[in-house]
């Protein structure tokens, strides 16, 4: 994933899955500040973390087919 794709992915987590930066940080085992740097394009995640983000995107995309964002987050 390039920086722009990561930014779009994190924005999608917020918009579609109602996931906060803290949620993404907890799932990827990084700090909220790190997620903030990813979302602004100031940093890119490690390749292994990119795989976690990709998996999370897949899960969120499947859940939003059936649930609203608050239910998806839960």
VENBEL-V112233 format. One record per backbone hydrogen bond with DSSP energy under -0.5 kcal/mol. NH is the residue of the N-H (numbers start at 1). CO is the residue of the C=O. Records with the same first field share a line. If there is no record, write none. Layout:
BEGIN
NH->CO + CO
END
This chain:
BEGIN
6->2
7->3
8->4
9->5
10->6
11->7
12->8
13->9
14->10
15->11
16->12
17->12 + 13
18->14
19->13
24->20
25->21
26->22
27->23
28->24
29->25
30->25
35->31
36->32
37->33
38->34
39->35
40->36
41->37 + 38
42->37
43->37
49->46
50->46
51->47
52->48
53->49
54->50
55->51
56->52
57->53
58->54
59->55
60->56
61->57
62->58
63->59
64->60
65->62
66->63
67->63
72->68
73->69
74->70
END
